[in-house]
Amino acid sequence: MSADLIDGKAFAAALRGRIATAVAAMKADHSVTPGLAVVLVGEDPASSVYVRSKGKATVEVGMESFEHRLPPETSQDDLLALVARLNGDAKVNGILVQLPLPKHMDEAAVINAIAPEKDVDGFTVLNAGRLATGQKAMVPCTPLGCLMLLRDRLGSLAGKDALVIGRSNIVGKPMAQLLLADSATVTVAHSRTEDLPDLCRRADIVVAAVGRARFVQGDWIKPGATVIDVGINRTEDGLVGDVDFESVRQVAGAITPVPGGVGPMTIACLLANTLTATARVNGLPEPEGLTP
Ligand SMILES: Nc1nc(=O)c2c([nH]1)NC[C@@H]1CN(c3ccc(C(=O)N[C@@H](CCC(=O)O)C(=O)O)cc3)C=[N+]21
């Protein structure tokens, strides 16, 4: 038996299509064009690639893209000044400051300087707190994309045993909040977890976000489980996930590939959040199906 492939690339393309339709309607009916600003500090080649593909996807759905590339030695004050300017720019509805930032910066201070209503990554304390307390929030893009794929595959997640491997602020914690809000029974595992294989064997849903190439093994997986691989690891054999795809696919019911799984969903959800932010700030109805 071999798992079904969850085609994140196709799902993301369909989502971008719906976003493009909604953007066109917003322009035609309200003369409003959503705008997304992406800020990259430094020259990390991988980050540079993501920023370029975000910009391209933004323009393709009819939004305005503003790219700010700053040298690695940029001071935190200069970055904060740029964020303040973008906060006050009416053409900018979403702001993404690419992480990680150079070591001389206080990442939390920079992120929390983003106006919450433009925080399309959902990384500010206010949006994290809103998500955790069940209030209307901007939801982090990668977990939102994973949730969309899980609901599409499983329908209701109520009562499912879900294991999130990884406790980062950008994936693990918000993923756990979203699963909990959908009434799954959620466990969050991490590097200090004892008996991860045993925990994993109980899970109907596994979301792997640990940053270790091919970490999750086939003999850890409950037969028929749904496995979402958030990992992006560059190895000698190319891009691989946090899941050992070849062994896990023999046991799982469904699995996301890397590439072509969660990654494209992250970018599509960034556009979804930008559209949602634009609708909210203009008092327009929020397009359906873009928020949890
Ligand atoms: N503030 C902030 N927000 C982010 O959302 C953010 C960030 N910083 N820093 C870097 C990570 C990484 N990230 C990815 C987005 C898309 C793919 C993606 O589309 N991946 C393709 C493959 C692309 C390739 O070949 O490298 C795929 O999985 O199919 C991957 C990774 C967003 N990030």
The ligand as an SDF file (V2000), in Angstrom:
LIG
                    3D

 33 36  0  0  0  0  0  0  0  0999 V2000
    8.8780   36.3110    7.8490 N   0  0  0  0  0  0  0  0  0  0  0  0
    9.0060   35.1680    7.2000 C   0  0  0  0  0  0  0  0  0  0  0  0
    7.9140   34.5420    6.7220 N   0  0  0  0  0  0  0  0  0  0  0  0
    8.0250   33.3660    6.0380 C   0  0  0  0  0  0  0  0  0  0  0  0
    7.0040   32.7830    5.6120 O   0  0  0  0  0  0  0  0  0  0  0  0
    9.3250   32.8200    5.8280 C   0  0  0  0  0  0  0  0  0  0  0  0
   10.4240   33.5230    6.3390 C   0  0  0  0  0  0  0  0  0  0  0  0
   10.2370   34.6770    7.0330 N   0  0  0  0  0  0  0  0  0  0  0  0
   11.6750   33.0600    6.1770 N   0  0  0  0  0  0  0  0  0  0  0  0
   11.9460   31.8870    5.3690 C   0  0  0  0  0  0  0  0  0  0  0  0
   10.7970   30.9240    5.4120 C   0  0  0  0  0  0  0  0  0  0  0  0
   10.8180   29.8760    4.3260 C   0  0  0  0  0  0  0  0  0  0  0  0
    9.5880   30.0420    3.5840 N   0  0  0  0  0  0  0  0  0  0  0  0
    9.2530   29.2830    2.4730 C   0  0  0  0  0  0  0  0  0  0  0  0
    8.2420   29.6420    1.5930 C   0  0  0  0  0  0  0  0  0  0  0  0
    7.9890   28.9110    0.4510 C   0  0  0  0  0  0  0  0  0  0  0  0
    8.7160   27.7970    0.1500 C   0  0  0  0  0  0  0  0  0  0  0  0
    8.4590   27.0440   -1.1110 C   0  0  0  0  0  0  0  0  0  0  0  0
    7.6560   27.4590   -1.9280 O   0  0  0  0  0  0  0  0  0  0  0  0
    9.1300   25.9130   -1.3290 N   0  0  0  0  0  0  0  0  0  0  0  0
    9.0110   25.1060   -2.5370 C   0  0  0  0  0  0  0  0  0  0  0  0
   10.3760   24.7760   -3.0810 C   0  0  0  0  0  0  0  0  0  0  0  0
   11.2340   25.9700   -3.3620 C   0  0  0  0  0  0  0  0  0  0  0  0
   12.6750   25.5860   -3.5400 C   0  0  0  0  0  0  0  0  0  0  0  0
   12.9850   24.8090   -4.4570 O   0  0  0  0  0  0  0  0  0  0  0  0
   13.4930   26.0400   -2.7090 O   0  0  0  0  0  0  0  0  0  0  0  0
    8.3060   23.8080   -2.2490 C   0  0  0  0  0  0  0  0  0  0  0  0
    8.3490   23.3560   -1.1000 O   0  0  0  0  0  0  0  0  0  0  0  0
    7.7650   23.2170   -3.1770 O   0  0  0  0  0  0  0  0  0  0  0  0
    9.7050   27.4010    1.0110 C   0  0  0  0  0  0  0  0  0  0  0  0
    9.9540   28.1270    2.1660 C   0  0  0  0  0  0  0  0  0  0  0  0
    8.9100   31.0980    4.0940 C   0  0  0  0  0  0  0  0  0  0  0  0
    9.5500   31.6420    5.1370 N   0  0  0  0  0  0  0  0  0  0  0  0
  1  2  1  0
  2  3  2  0
  2  8  1  0
  3  4  1  0
  4  5  2  0
  4  6  1  0
  6  7  2  0
  6 33  1  0
  7  8  1  0
  7  9  1  0
  9 10  1  0
 10 11  1  0
 11 12  1  0
 11 33  1  0
 12 13  1  0
 13 14  1  0
 13 32  1  0
 14 15  1  0
 14 31  2  0
 15 16  2  0
 16 17  1  0
 17 18  1  0
 17 30  2  0
 18 19  2  0
 18 20  1  0
 20 21  1  0
 21 22  1  0
 21 27  1  0
 22 23  1  0
 23 24  1  0
 24 25  2  0
 24 26  1  0
 27 28  2  0
 27 29  1  0
 30 31  1  0
 32 33  2  0
M  CHG  1  33   1
M  END
$$$$
